[in-house]
Amino acid sequence: MNMSKRLIASLGVLMLSATPLLPASADQHDDHGHYDNRGDYHGDDHRDHDNHWGGPPPRDFGPVRQTIHDNHGYFVRGAPPPPGVIVVRGRPLPRGYYGERLDNRALSHLPYYPGYEWRRAGADVVLIAVGTGIVYEVLQGVLY
């Protein structure tokens, strides 16, 4: 009798410890779905360019370009980078150059991506990784 209680208790502990290894349920989709493993919504609801609650940056910045164009009154052209400074996608910002931060009015129209920050460099808007300064995207000529 005592042995069967131990066996049942051991099986219960084993089942509880193996639960994280089970696949997500049908209502909790992976990267391509709408929910992460906590059930939080992060999906493609045709508002990715208005994704103010966060998420990774998209591959297509066409909607962001359109948002800047549609709200051009909120965006001011920045000072051009110093001579010899070239901002290149996939490379860190040049040493000593950080671009200019956009003001809150402009930022309120752009999507927020945790770990990234929008800057301006002349007529360009640049998305950089905050920790490394690596340029994720350059939206060339969007500020006129």
Secondary structure, 3 states (H helix, E strand, C coil): CHHHHHHHHHHHHHHHHHHHHCCCCCCCCCCCCCECCCCCECCCCCCHHHCCCCCCCCCCCHHHHHHHHHCHHHCCCCCCCCCCCCCCCCCECCCCCCCEECCHHHHCCCCCCCCEEEEEECCEEEEEECCCCEEEEEECCCCC
